[in-house]
Amino acid sequence: MLFVTTIIISTLTFAGQTGPWDNDLEASLFIDSPTDIDENGATDVADLLELIKQWGSCTNCSGDFDNNDFVNVSDLLQLIDAWGENEIQTLPSITVSNAGVPCITRGPSGELVQMFQWFPNGDVSVQFIARRTSFDEGGTWGEIQSIQWANDNFPHSTPADPSLVLLEDGTWRLYFTSHLIDEDKFPATFSATSTDGLLFEWESGKRMDLVTSGLLDPSIIFFNGEYHFFAPRPGISHGSIYATSTDGITFTQQSDIVVKGHTDTKFLGNPSIIDDQLHFFGTLEPTDGDWGGVFIATSDNAVDWTVTWTNYGEIADPAGIQTSDGILMFVTALYSAEP
């Protein structure tokens, strides 16, 4: 992760690069298909078998695609026509140049709120956590704004790795990586609160840290009555540091998460709740090149995970959310050809 202090500018390597930040924040939409009955991302044999089970007169059935209260040949033909992976649509119109490390959530009125690290000059001379909002399910976005800090009159590194949570009272808590220059040997996870999502006030203390190394890239979500904390374990190619909290302030570290059968699924990314199930949009550890790609995994308890989708390439650190049209996912694209 590029890491810049308020006293000394540092150009640490991030994803194999130093100096220039010419990555882009790119978007894709996983378009929902009614024929994907089990919502696994494809119309396949499982959907066909479910349609056959519903065959005949059937009210409010998932296999009645034409809504005529019968599952019949017309529904079967529609399923066959849609056979295969659901459509994934790229959205270049909402790309952000010189940006990455996104998170995305919904605001108190249902709007989409996205935060990310922005390097508007294309290098580390200027960088900050930025945000933008969408009121049409991600089709268009408002102007990019820099978040502000109300009480950061002490030496610290530039806040990075945003993870934004909407609280029950309609206010915000932002989790992020920073480093107290006069106190800390390593970066850790801190938090700040805001009433408007733009002006944030640091909360005292650290939310999570490690004794022997820095802790980067936290991602936090409220799910099933608890806050769940995820972050990549330094030096480990897969899985996650994992902690839980009832108040979002004091976290108790649990056993690390390991995705069974996978040694490349690093929890560098963001969680989201889709259809009452926890999803994690994460990074595949590279085998060749600087980045390996991204994955989506699902869980009912935040501990046991099943990988449902992978995409290999020079992309990493994704974030996703359910919209009215499908799952909207943003990735950090390395050295994108798009301006």
Rosetta silent file (secondary structure, phi, psi, omega in degrees, C-alpha in Angstrom):
SEQUENCE: MLFVTTIIISTLTFAGQTGPWDNDLEASLFIDSPTDIDENGATDVADLLELIKQWGSCTNCSGDFDNNDFVNVSDLLQLIDAWGENEIQTLPSITVSNAGVPCITRGPSGELVQMFQWFPNGDVSVQFIARRTSFDEGGTWGEIQSIQWANDNFPHSTPADPSLVLLEDGTWRLYFTSHLIDEDKFPATFSATSTDGLLFEWESGKRMDLVTSGLLDPSIIFFNGEYHFFAPRPGISHGSIYATSTDGITFTQQSDIVVKGHTDTKFLGNPSIIDDQLHFFGTLEPTDGDWGGVFIATSDNAVDWTVTWTNYGEIADPAGIQTSDGILMFVTALYSAEP
SCORE:     score description
SCORE:     0.000 S_00000001
   1 L     0.000  129.890  172.380    0.000    0.000    0.000 S_00000001
   2 L   -60.888  133.439 -172.310    1.323    3.448   -0.845 S_00000001
   3 L  -136.670  116.434 -174.843    1.810    5.135    2.498 S_00000001
   4 L  -119.932  127.515  178.308    2.424    8.852    2.904 S_00000001
   5 E   -94.176  166.519  178.077    3.068   10.596    6.215 S_00000001
   6 L   -78.816   -7.445 -177.362    2.445   14.223    7.036 S_00000001
   7 L  -111.273  -46.211 -177.312    6.146   14.660    7.731 S_00000001
   8 L  -126.724  126.416  177.050    8.032   12.473    5.242 S_00000001
   9 L   -78.775  126.685 -179.388    6.674   11.404    1.886 S_00000001
  10 L  -116.925  138.062  177.513    7.196    7.690    1.406 S_00000001
  11 L  -117.374   65.977  176.953    6.834    5.783   -1.852 S_00000001
  12 L   -67.240  154.837 -179.329    6.577    2.241   -0.617 S_00000001
  13 L   -71.255  133.705  172.005    5.855   -0.442   -3.164 S_00000001
  14 E  -130.527  121.610  179.845    2.198   -1.275   -3.726 S_00000001
  15 L    54.327   39.215  173.677    1.286   -4.092   -6.087 S_00000001
  16 L    82.461    6.511 -179.105    4.768   -4.061   -7.565 S_00000001
  17 E  -126.815  150.857  173.048    4.933   -0.348   -8.335 S_00000001
  18 L  -128.889  160.448  176.827    6.576    2.684   -6.771 S_00000001
  19 L    76.814 -106.859 -173.663    6.240    6.360   -7.552 S_00000001
  20 L   -62.726  143.909  171.443    3.459    6.919  -10.114 S_00000001
  21 L  -114.651   91.948 -178.198   -0.093    5.876   -9.278 S_00000001
  22 L  -113.163   29.208  173.466   -1.645    5.296  -12.687 S_00000001
  23 L   -80.471  160.097  177.306   -4.187    2.687  -11.664 S_00000001
  24 E  -121.038  152.157  171.363   -7.888    3.170  -12.349 S_00000001
  25 E   -95.031  106.989 -173.425  -11.016    2.405  -10.362 S_00000001
  26 E  -110.836  151.085 -173.929  -13.074    0.403  -12.868 S_00000001
  27 E  -121.068  146.741  172.349  -16.665   -0.834  -12.627 S_00000001
  28 E  -138.084  151.061  178.005  -18.587   -3.878  -13.849 S_00000001
  29 E  -119.312  118.949  173.467  -22.232   -4.878  -13.464 S_00000001
  30 E   -83.659  100.064 -171.569  -23.205   -8.516  -12.959 S_00000001
  31 E   -73.432  128.159  177.966  -26.636   -8.283  -14.565 S_00000001
  32 L   -63.867  139.845  175.649  -29.365  -10.242  -12.792 S_00000001
  33 L  -122.877  128.035  179.924  -31.061  -12.911  -14.912 S_00000001
  34 L   -62.950  -24.048 -179.548  -34.492  -14.281  -13.955 S_00000001
  35 L   -78.617  -12.099  174.563  -33.483  -17.675  -15.337 S_00000001
  36 L   -83.850   74.761 -170.159  -30.653  -17.909  -12.787 S_00000001
  37 L   -61.949  -40.311 -177.867  -33.095  -19.298  -10.249 S_00000001
  38 L   -89.202    3.523  174.093  -30.496  -20.272   -7.663 S_00000001
  39 L    54.534   44.795  177.838  -28.615  -16.971   -8.164 S_00000001
  40 L  -101.867    9.976  177.414  -25.222  -18.615   -8.617 S_00000001
  41 L    94.176    3.710 -179.370  -24.219  -16.380  -11.530 S_00000001
  42 E  -155.845  152.452  170.147  -25.268  -18.673  -14.349 S_00000001
  43 E   -93.557  115.347 -170.036  -28.276  -20.371  -15.903 S_00000001
  44 L  -147.630 -163.470 -174.187  -27.369  -24.040  -15.709 S_00000001
  45 H   -59.481  -39.399 -179.361  -28.488  -27.567  -14.850 S_00000001
  46 H   -60.890  -39.149  178.173  -29.515  -26.657  -11.305 S_00000001
  47 H   -69.082  -38.598  177.286  -31.917  -24.023  -12.662 S_00000001
  48 H   -61.785  -44.300  179.920  -33.307  -26.474  -15.218 S_00000001
  49 H   -64.532  -37.975  178.588  -34.001  -29.060  -12.524 S_00000001
  50 H   -66.839  -40.537  177.746  -35.745  -26.455  -10.359 S_00000001
  51 H   -61.224  -42.005  179.336  -37.905  -25.369  -13.304 S_00000001
  52 H   -62.724  -38.831  178.070  -38.919  -29.005  -13.929 S_00000001
  53 H   -61.251  -31.843 -177.185  -39.891  -29.356  -10.248 S_00000001
  54 L   -91.374    2.480 -171.096  -42.230  -26.367  -10.654 S_00000001
  55 L   -55.780  135.282  178.586  -43.733  -27.566  -13.956 S_00000001
  56 E   107.427 -160.775  179.839  -47.449  -26.942  -14.380 S_00000001
  57 E   -63.319  126.346 -172.272  -49.817  -24.585  -12.608 S_00000001
  58 L  -159.506  114.958 -178.123  -47.693  -22.534  -10.240 S_00000001
  59 L   -96.153  133.685  179.315  -48.429  -19.166   -8.629 S_00000001
  60 L    56.764   40.153 -178.621  -45.573  -16.818   -7.685 S_00000001
  61 L   -97.086  144.733 -177.713  -42.993  -19.390   -8.751 S_00000001
  62 L   -66.433  -22.297  179.693  -39.393  -18.484   -9.589 S_00000001
  63 L   -89.302   -1.915  178.572  -39.578  -20.554  -12.792 S_00000001
  64 L   -90.558   79.198 -172.386  -42.616  -18.690  -14.145 S_00000001
  65 L   -68.636  -29.301 -179.431  -40.592  -16.165  -16.099 S_00000001
  66 L   -96.050    6.528  171.981  -43.546  -14.778  -18.078 S_00000001
  67 L    55.040   45.434  176.820  -45.737  -14.466  -14.951 S_00000001
  68 L  -110.635   15.254  179.083  -48.768  -16.338  -16.336 S_00000001
  69 L    66.157   20.133  173.595  -49.102  -18.654  -13.304 S_00000001
  70 E  -137.989  134.762  169.603  -47.854  -21.621  -15.346 S_00000001
  71 E   -98.811  112.306 -171.827  -44.365  -23.064  -15.668 S_00000001
  72 L  -146.732 -158.175 -172.621  -44.390  -24.497  -19.166 S_00000001
  73 H   -61.855  -38.131 -178.806  -42.653  -24.659  -22.533 S_00000001
  74 H   -62.710  -36.791  176.862  -42.330  -20.882  -22.930 S_00000001
  75 H   -69.744  -39.150  178.180  -40.418  -20.684  -19.643 S_00000001
  76 H   -61.647  -43.968  179.720  -38.255  -23.635  -20.658 S_00000001
  77 H   -63.908  -36.680  178.006  -37.361  -21.964  -23.954 S_00000001
  78 H   -66.425  -38.924  178.030  -36.434  -18.759  -22.132 S_00000001
  79 H   -64.697  -44.683 -179.595  -34.180  -20.701  -19.794 S_00000001
  80 H   -63.139  -39.512 -179.769  -32.469  -22.496  -22.689 S_00000001
  81 H   -64.178  -28.889 -178.027  -31.970  -19.194  -24.511 S_00000001
  82 L   -94.613    6.363 -172.219  -30.220  -17.739  -21.453 S_00000001
  83 L   -54.825  134.134  177.348  -28.022  -20.801  -20.838 S_00000001
  84 E   116.714 -168.827 -178.148  -24.546  -19.999  -19.517 S_00000001
  85 E   -65.674  144.163  174.142  -22.917  -17.316  -17.425 S_00000001
  86 L   -62.842  153.395 -179.201  -24.925  -14.199  -16.629 S_00000001
  87 L   -67.542  136.709  173.213  -23.931  -11.114  -18.588 S_00000001
  88 E  -116.605  119.898 -173.960  -21.182   -8.960  -17.088 S_00000001
  89 E  -108.476  127.218  175.298  -21.235   -5.406  -18.410 S_00000001
  90 E   -81.558  148.410 -173.972  -18.268   -3.046  -18.147 S_00000001
  91 L  -127.102   73.139 -176.411  -19.074    0.550  -17.196 S_00000001
  92 H   -63.951  -21.642 -177.062  -16.288    2.839  -18.441 S_00000001
  93 H   -68.132  -17.534 -179.723  -18.402    5.967  -17.932 S_00000001
  94 H  -113.414   17.051  173.556  -18.032    5.719  -14.145 S_00000001
  95 L   -64.997  144.626  172.713  -14.305    4.884  -14.080 S_00000001
  96 E  -117.407  120.427  178.992  -12.127    7.052  -11.815 S_00000001
  97 E   -75.564  151.375  176.904   -8.557    7.570  -13.010 S_00000001
  98 L    55.454   45.765 -177.005   -5.625    7.465  -10.582 S_00000001
  99 E  -144.527  165.594  177.469   -7.750    5.820   -7.886 S_00000001
 100 E   179.127 -170.399  177.875   -8.203    2.521   -6.080 S_00000001
 101 E    54.895   58.311 -174.206   -8.853    0.749   -2.781 S_00000001
 102 E   -85.277  159.434  161.192  -12.640    1.292   -2.923 S_00000001
 103 E  -136.913  159.291 -178.161  -15.463    0.601   -0.511 S_00000001
 104 E  -151.079  138.575  179.327  -19.175    1.072   -1.217 S_00000001
 105 E  -151.862 -178.965  176.901  -22.313    1.080    0.916 S_00000001
 106 E  -103.290  145.029  177.510  -25.782    2.598    1.090 S_00000001
 107 L   -88.536 -178.726 -174.899  -26.612    5.882    2.758 S_00000001
 108 L   -64.591  -21.256  178.197  -29.592    6.674    4.991 S_00000001
 109 L  -104.390   13.291  178.905  -31.828    7.457    1.983 S_00000001
 110 L    89.230   -3.052  178.715  -30.742    4.405   -0.020 S_00000001
 111 L   -67.722  156.257  173.984  -28.166    6.260   -2.096 S_00000001
 112 E   -86.616  132.385  178.144  -24.868    4.573   -2.966 S_00000001
 113 E  -123.097  122.885 -178.697  -21.855    6.066   -1.185 S_00000001
 114 E  -119.146  137.531  171.367  -18.383    5.138   -2.365 S_00000001
 115 E  -123.015  153.232 -179.178  -15.017    5.979   -0.838 S_00000001
 116 E  -163.769  166.839  172.635  -11.583    5.334   -2.288 S_00000001
 117 E   -86.672  133.392 -176.859   -8.000    6.546   -2.281 S_00000001
 118 E  -124.638  133.144  177.833   -7.448    9.186   -4.940 S_00000001
 119 L  -120.272   74.968 -168.323   -4.165   10.361   -6.423 S_00000001
 120 L   -60.666  -24.382  178.502   -5.444   13.153   -8.704 S_00000001
 121 L   -88.586   -1.893 -179.373   -1.950   14.120   -9.922 S_00000001
 122 L    80.118    9.934  175.597   -1.108   10.520  -10.808 S_00000001
 123 L  -149.319 -174.624 -173.809    1.592   10.290   -8.145 S_00000001
 124 L   -88.594   10.387  178.688    1.940   10.446   -4.369 S_00000001
 125 L   -65.806  -31.455  175.227    2.422   14.210   -4.220 S_00000001
 126 L  -137.041  124.710  175.242   -1.295   14.529   -3.446 S_00000001
 127 L  -152.168  146.311  179.280   -3.437   11.710   -2.080 S_00000001
 128 E  -164.867  165.522  172.777   -6.483   11.518    0.137 S_00000001
 129 E   -78.673  125.020 -179.523   -9.622    9.553    0.867 S_00000001
 130 E  -115.883  164.095  176.685  -12.319   10.742   -1.518 S_00000001
 131 E  -143.409  156.809  172.601  -16.012   10.017   -1.790 S_00000001
 132 E  -149.557  161.043 -176.758  -18.829   10.280   -4.317 S_00000001
 133 E  -129.523  155.384  176.344  -22.521    9.383   -4.281 S_00000001
 134 E  -133.222  133.993  179.038  -25.068    7.976   -6.714 S_00000001
 135 L  -110.477   10.409  178.060  -28.840    8.371   -6.508 S_00000001
 136 L  -130.302   40.584  174.843  -29.652    6.157   -9.523 S_00000001
 137 L    64.679   29.198  174.169  -28.220    2.789   -8.444 S_00000001
 138 L    94.830    1.126 -179.804  -24.735    3.530   -9.753 S_00000001
 139 L   -67.736  -43.403  176.370  -25.654    4.725  -13.245 S_00000001
 140 L  -134.657  157.632 -176.382  -24.249    8.200  -12.649 S_00000001
 141 L  -132.046  149.131  176.888  -22.210    9.691   -9.838 S_00000001
 142 L   -75.484 -176.716 -177.796  -21.831   13.115   -8.287 S_00000001
 143 L   -65.012  150.547  176.202  -18.611   15.084   -7.996 S_00000001
 144 L   -78.466  129.820 -178.610  -15.650   13.578   -6.191 S_00000001
 145 E  -122.906  143.091  173.557  -15.125   15.204   -2.805 S_00000001
 146 E   -83.687  130.650  174.384  -12.244   14.984   -0.368 S_00000001
 147 L   -71.323  155.151 -176.599  -13.309   14.020    3.125 S_00000001
 148 E  -118.364  159.902 -177.497  -12.231   16.425    5.873 S_00000001
 149 E  -121.415  134.001 -175.181  -10.943   15.921    9.404 S_00000001
 150 L   -89.752  -25.182 -170.866  -12.111   17.900   12.439 S_00000001
 151 L  -146.093   52.160 -178.692   -9.461   16.986   15.017 S_00000001
 152 L  -111.219   42.325 -178.538   -6.303   15.662   13.395 S_00000001
 153 L   -86.565   51.282  176.604   -3.882   18.242   14.828 S_00000001
 154 L  -147.566  153.238 -175.123   -1.264   15.644   15.715 S_00000001
 155 L   -70.285  122.934  179.314    1.437   13.994   13.564 S_00000001
 156 E  -154.105  160.470  176.505    0.100   10.980   11.727 S_00000001
 157 E   -75.511  160.364 -179.777    0.359    9.348    8.352 S_00000001
 158 L   -60.212  123.970  176.842   -2.230   10.066    5.683 S_00000001
 159 L   -55.831  140.009 -176.151   -5.384    8.011    6.400 S_00000001
 160 E  -145.153  175.281  174.958   -5.806    5.233    3.840 S_00000001
 161 E    56.656   59.589 -175.077   -7.775    2.032    3.135 S_00000001
 162 E   -68.977  142.094  171.200  -11.293    3.379    3.839 S_00000001
 163 E  -139.185  112.581 -168.858  -14.071    1.110    5.087 S_00000001
 164 E  -105.839  133.277 -179.795  -17.357    2.944    5.659 S_00000001
 165 E  -128.087  129.430  173.522  -20.237    1.754    7.869 S_00000001
 166 E   -84.081  125.925 -178.083  -23.659    3.410    8.273 S_00000001
 167 L   -87.672  166.649 -175.129  -24.702    3.331   11.928 S_00000001
 168 L   -60.796  -29.731 -177.546  -28.209    2.737   13.279 S_00000001
 169 L   -88.103    8.560  178.176  -28.734    6.433   14.061 S_00000001
 170 L    86.545    1.456  174.694  -27.960    7.477   10.468 S_00000001
 171 L   -93.351  178.905 -173.522  -24.429    8.688   11.198 S_00000001
 172 E  -119.885  149.238  165.189  -21.212    7.208    9.811 S_00000001
 173 E  -125.691  128.222  177.904  -18.152    5.441   11.113 S_00000001
 174 E  -108.892  123.334  173.236  -15.096    5.278    8.872 S_00000001
 175 E   -98.326  143.761 -175.825  -12.395    2.705    9.566 S_00000001
 176 E  -159.798  166.519  176.244   -8.983    3.358    8.038 S_00000001
 177 E   -94.795  135.202  172.498   -5.250    2.686    8.224 S_00000001
 178 E  -155.648 -175.927 -173.885   -2.933    5.243    9.794 S_00000001
 179 L  -152.617  118.302  178.125    0.188    5.558   11.921 S_00000001
 180 E   -79.348  112.644 -169.014    0.753    7.882   14.863 S_00000001
 181 L   -58.592  -42.281 -174.767    4.219    9.249   14.168 S_00000001
 182 L   -85.488   -6.341 -171.794    5.265    9.898   17.773 S_00000001
 183 L  -123.000  -35.201 -166.907    3.763    6.747   19.267 S_00000001
 184 L  -107.613  146.188  172.675    3.580    3.814   16.874 S_00000001
 185 L   -87.745  -30.844 -175.064    6.098    1.574   15.229 S_00000001
 186 L  -130.027  154.039  171.869    3.554    0.132   12.794 S_00000001
 187 L   -66.967  154.056 -177.524    0.354    1.285   11.067 S_00000001
 188 E  -145.369 -179.330  178.581   -2.923    0.127   12.598 S_00000001
 189 E   -95.758  126.102  176.428   -6.692    0.452   12.159 S_00000001
 190 E  -118.847  177.275  178.429   -8.316    3.627   13.474 S_00000001
 191 E  -145.733  160.134  177.329  -11.837    5.034   13.182 S_00000001
 192 E  -148.163  154.573 -179.111  -13.671    8.325   12.887 S_00000001
 193 E  -118.529  158.896 -177.472  -17.329    9.353   12.976 S_00000001
 194 E  -154.352  147.742  174.338  -19.375   11.815   10.939 S_00000001
 195 L   -91.571  -23.223 -175.930  -22.926   13.119   10.719 S_00000001
 196 L  -118.579   -1.217  179.494  -22.727   14.003    7.018 S_00000001
 197 L    78.187    8.349  178.691  -20.174   11.544    5.619 S_00000001
 198 L  -123.495  -45.555  178.820  -17.727   14.338    4.733 S_00000001
 199 E  -100.078  115.895 -174.253  -16.408   15.876    7.961 S_00000001
 200 E  -114.751  144.901  177.648  -14.974   13.185   10.237 S_00000001
 201 E  -115.828  122.426  179.516  -13.763   13.311   13.825 S_00000001
 202 E   -56.336  138.326  169.718  -11.094   10.847   14.956 S_00000001
 203 L   -94.142  149.423 -175.974  -12.129    8.488   17.736 S_00000001
 204 L   -70.993  149.916  176.188   -9.601    7.834   20.480 S_00000001
 205 L    78.537  179.685  179.447   -7.504    4.687   20.473 S_00000001
 206 L  -107.316  148.221  176.103   -7.041    1.979   17.875 S_00000001
 207 L   -84.295  -39.786  178.346   -9.650   -0.438   16.677 S_00000001
 208 E  -154.319  145.487  172.169   -7.139   -3.163   15.769 S_00000001
 209 L  -154.294  169.682  176.461   -3.361   -3.547   15.578 S_00000001
 210 L  -119.406  147.932 -175.302   -0.637   -6.184   15.462 S_00000001
 211 L   -76.646  -37.364 -169.623    2.347   -6.315   17.806 S_00000001
 212 L  -108.544   -0.945 -179.398    5.027   -7.394   15.335 S_00000001
 213 L  -159.768  169.448  176.808    3.918   -5.880   12.022 S_00000001
 214 L   -74.379  152.436  177.114    1.705   -3.325   10.379 S_00000001
 215 L  -116.112  116.412 -176.370   -1.981   -3.951    9.849 S_00000001
 216 L  -119.588  163.490  168.822   -3.288   -2.721    6.487 S_00000001
 217 L    58.066   51.708  176.625   -6.467   -2.844    4.418 S_00000001
 218 L   -72.221  149.519  171.105   -9.189   -3.314    7.063 S_00000001
 219 E  -141.263  132.658 -170.851  -12.761   -3.968    5.975 S_00000001
 220 E  -131.730  142.700  176.969  -15.673   -3.963    8.418 S_00000001
 221 E  -146.840  149.491  173.950  -19.363   -4.805    8.127 S_00000001
 222 E   -96.919  120.886 -173.674  -22.319   -5.157   10.508 S_00000001
 223 E  -149.974  130.669  177.887  -23.930   -8.568    9.974 S_00000001
 224 L    52.941   43.702  172.929  -26.137  -10.776   12.178 S_00000001
 225 L    81.271    6.460 -179.780  -25.894   -8.443   15.179 S_00000001
 226 E  -139.286  155.786  167.887  -22.102   -8.031   15.174 S_00000001
 227 E   -87.483  134.630 -179.171  -19.382   -6.017   13.525 S_00000001
 228 E  -117.404  128.821 -176.174  -17.010   -8.241   11.569 S_00000001
 229 E  -110.393  129.760  177.082  -13.421   -7.159   10.895 S_00000001
 230 E  -128.588  143.874  173.535  -11.334   -8.567    8.034 S_00000001
 231 E  -162.252  144.763  178.315   -7.768   -7.746    6.971 S_00000001
 232 L   -62.272  139.806  174.362   -5.036   -9.659    5.123 S_00000001
 233 L   -77.582  121.426 -179.295   -2.531  -11.398    7.361 S_00000001
 234 L   -55.142  130.954  177.964    0.912   -9.898    6.552 S_00000001
 235 L    82.303   -0.825 -179.844    3.093  -12.384    4.705 S_00000001
 236 L  -111.780  135.358 -171.945    0.254  -14.865    4.120 S_00000001
 237 L   -83.336   -4.017 -175.333   -1.104  -15.391    0.606 S_00000001
 238 L  -153.533  168.504  175.451   -4.663  -16.241    1.586 S_00000001
 239 E    76.271 -160.323 -171.757   -7.358  -15.924    4.218 S_00000001
 240 E  -158.897  145.503  158.600   -7.844  -13.143    6.731 S_00000001
 241 E   -65.549  141.053 -175.760   -7.273  -11.800   10.179 S_00000001
 242 E  -138.301  134.756  178.015  -10.742  -11.892   11.723 S_00000001
 243 E  -146.018  158.531 -179.436  -12.254  -10.091   14.713 S_00000001
 244 E  -131.015  158.734 -178.867  -15.740   -9.326   16.021 S_00000001
 245 E  -154.379  145.798  175.163  -17.322   -6.536   18.053 S_00000001
 246 L   -90.930  -19.486 -176.511  -20.725   -5.701   19.481 S_00000001
 247 L  -119.751   -3.172 -179.232  -20.175   -1.936   19.428 S_00000001
 248 L    79.393    1.011 -178.831  -17.797   -1.366   16.508 S_00000001
 249 L  -110.784  -54.181 -178.708  -15.147    0.043   18.860 S_00000001
 250 L   -99.747  115.339 -178.774  -13.684   -2.847   20.857 S_00000001
 251 L  -106.953  140.832  175.878  -12.833   -5.842   18.678 S_00000001
 252 E  -107.325  119.883 -177.581  -11.979   -9.339   19.866 S_00000001
 253 E   -72.324  133.844  178.205   -9.619  -11.189   17.577 S_00000001
 254 L  -108.381 -176.087  175.968  -10.803  -14.643   16.548 S_00000001
 255 L   -63.248  145.020  177.603   -9.081  -17.456   14.681 S_00000001
 256 L   -59.061  148.281  176.092   -7.846  -16.484   11.238 S_00000001
 257 E   -84.199  132.412  173.625  -10.158  -17.274    8.332 S_00000001
 258 L  -127.380  126.578  177.669   -8.962  -19.923    5.913 S_00000001
 259 L   -86.575  113.288 -174.751  -10.959  -20.740    2.786 S_00000001
 260 L   -59.967  133.291  178.142  -10.806  -24.515    2.468 S_00000001
 261 L    84.622    2.266 -177.760   -9.280  -25.721   -0.775 S_00000001
 262 L  -132.216  133.824  177.620   -7.832  -22.330   -1.669 S_00000001
 263 L  -119.105   14.513 -178.324   -4.357  -20.924   -1.089 S_00000001
 264 L  -131.152    8.033 -176.635   -4.726  -17.723   -3.127 S_00000001
 265 E   -95.137   90.504 -179.212   -7.898  -16.084   -1.742 S_00000001
 266 E   -90.128  132.586 -179.298   -6.625  -13.072    0.183 S_00000001
 267 E   -80.834   56.559  170.973   -9.229  -10.982    2.013 S_00000001
 268 E  -101.086   97.368 -173.490   -7.927   -7.786    0.468 S_00000001
 269 E   164.835 -138.407 -173.358  -11.206   -6.195   -0.536 S_00000001
 270 E  -150.818  143.972  173.812  -14.620   -5.645    0.979 S_00000001
 271 E   -88.386  159.644  175.961  -17.629   -7.515    2.394 S_00000001
 272 E  -155.142  152.144  176.755  -21.238   -6.885    1.400 S_00000001
 273 E  -101.194  121.392 -179.033  -24.639   -8.326    2.293 S_00000001
 274 E  -130.769  121.137 -178.262  -26.537   -9.668   -0.720 S_00000001
 275 L    53.694   44.565  177.022  -29.844  -11.508   -0.321 S_00000001
 276 L    64.620   13.070  178.050  -29.220  -11.768    3.443 S_00000001
 277 E  -118.929  143.049  179.795  -25.948  -13.604    2.815 S_00000001
 278 E   -78.807  130.041  175.363  -22.471  -12.269    3.436 S_00000001
 279 E  -117.504  145.138  171.272  -20.315  -11.884    0.331 S_00000001
 280 E  -122.709  127.389  175.534  -16.625  -11.008    0.232 S_00000001
 281 E   -98.817  107.285 -170.651  -15.076   -9.389   -2.809 S_00000001
 282 E  -126.518 -175.697 -173.423  -11.380  -10.250   -2.457 S_00000001
 283 E  -111.296  135.554  174.263   -8.015  -10.478   -4.206 S_00000001
 284 E   -86.323  127.637  178.823   -6.361  -13.531   -5.730 S_00000001
 285 L   -63.099  132.239 -175.603   -2.708  -13.830   -4.785 S_00000001
 286 L   -71.265  148.242  168.732   -0.625  -13.563   -7.977 S_00000001
 287 L  -107.736  -37.876  172.675    1.345  -16.418   -9.469 S_00000001
 288 L  -130.640  144.662  179.657    2.587  -14.416  -12.465 S_00000001
 289 L    83.967 -174.203 -175.186    2.576  -10.653  -12.772 S_00000001
 290 L   -83.404  -39.954  179.407    1.902   -8.075  -10.087 S_00000001
 291 L  -126.516  153.687 -175.253   -1.703   -8.957   -9.230 S_00000001
 292 L   -98.857  -25.144 -176.893   -3.580  -12.223   -9.609 S_00000001
 293 E   134.089 -163.116 -177.703   -7.208  -11.142   -9.995 S_00000001
 294 E  -134.291  160.985  178.759  -10.326  -11.017   -7.861 S_00000001
 295 E  -140.919  162.279  170.027  -12.827  -13.453   -6.362 S_00000001
 296 E  -123.332  131.986  176.301  -16.258  -13.495   -4.736 S_00000001
 297 E  -128.225  154.810 -178.902  -16.986  -15.799   -1.787 S_00000001
 298 E  -124.478  154.221 -179.686  -20.148  -16.308    0.260 S_00000001
 299 E  -155.621  147.970  174.137  -20.809  -17.187    3.893 S_00000001
 300 L   -97.064  -11.394 -174.322  -23.727  -17.508    6.287 S_00000001
 301 L  -135.428    4.258  179.648  -21.621  -16.965    9.414 S_00000001
 302 L    73.419    1.568 -178.839  -18.574  -14.873    8.342 S_00000001
 303 L  -115.154  -46.401 -178.424  -16.261  -17.804    9.158 S_00000001
 304 L   -99.126  121.692 -170.979  -16.938  -20.565    6.630 S_00000001
 305 L  -122.129  145.797  175.427  -16.592  -19.355    3.039 S_00000001
 306 E  -123.836  124.135  178.150  -17.327  -20.775   -0.421 S_00000001
 307 E   -76.052  126.474 -177.102  -15.723  -19.240   -3.507 S_00000001
 308 E  -111.843  -15.915 -176.370  -18.404  -18.673   -6.165 S_00000001
 309 E  -159.835  141.250  175.898  -16.571  -16.637   -8.828 S_00000001
 310 E  -136.752  151.344  175.565  -13.016  -15.808   -9.902 S_00000001
 311 E  -145.331  113.172 -176.407  -11.507  -13.505  -12.507 S_00000001
 312 E   -89.219  140.747  179.871   -7.779  -13.617  -13.165 S_00000001
 313 L   159.496 -175.602 -177.309   -5.925  -10.542  -14.378 S_00000001
 314 L   -84.292   60.302  179.755   -4.128   -7.364  -13.384 S_00000001
 315 E  -137.923  157.974 -177.148   -6.872   -6.274  -10.971 S_00000001
 316 E  -164.523  174.862  169.484   -7.203   -6.309   -7.191 S_00000001
 317 E    47.866   64.267 -176.085   -8.853   -4.918   -4.052 S_00000001
 318 E   -88.862  169.138  171.509  -12.518   -4.966   -5.184 S_00000001
 319 E  -145.940  143.679 -178.467  -15.760   -3.797   -3.612 S_00000001
 320 E  -142.717  160.019  178.880  -19.309   -4.769   -4.578 S_00000001
 321 E  -154.740  150.054  177.007  -22.937   -4.067   -3.736 S_00000001
 322 E   -78.073  130.519  173.569  -26.382   -5.265   -4.822 S_00000001
 323 L  -121.221  179.410 -179.405  -28.296   -2.801   -7.005 S_00000001
 324 L   -67.556  -18.680 -178.386  -31.657   -2.992   -8.752 S_00000001
 325 L  -101.928  -12.537 -176.555  -29.899   -4.188  -11.923 S_00000001
 326 E   148.644 -161.819  179.253  -27.465   -6.667  -10.404 S_00000001
 327 E   -92.040  121.415  177.503  -24.214   -6.679   -8.477 S_00000001
 328 E   -94.726  122.235 -177.624  -22.104   -3.580   -9.073 S_00000001
 329 E  -124.768  135.713  173.614  -18.403   -4.280   -8.546 S_00000001
 330 E  -111.510  141.667  176.381  -15.429   -1.921   -8.579 S_00000001
 331 E  -130.496  155.476  170.377  -11.832   -3.099   -8.910 S_00000001
 332 E   -88.824  113.703 -175.376   -8.448   -1.434   -8.758 S_00000001
 333 E   -99.097  126.999 -175.763   -7.028   -1.977  -12.264 S_00000001
 334 L   -82.238  126.757  176.160   -3.261   -1.969  -12.643 S_00000001
 335 L    47.907   50.834 -179.251   -1.830    0.203  -15.419 S_00000001
 336 L   -62.076  144.076  175.452   -5.160    0.417  -17.197 S_00000001
 337 L   -76.373  -18.147  179.177   -5.111    1.398  -20.855 S_00000001
 338 L   -74.336  138.335  178.163   -8.194    3.531  -20.253 S_00000001
 339 L   -71.558    0.000    0.000   -7.431    7.205  -19.506 S_00000001
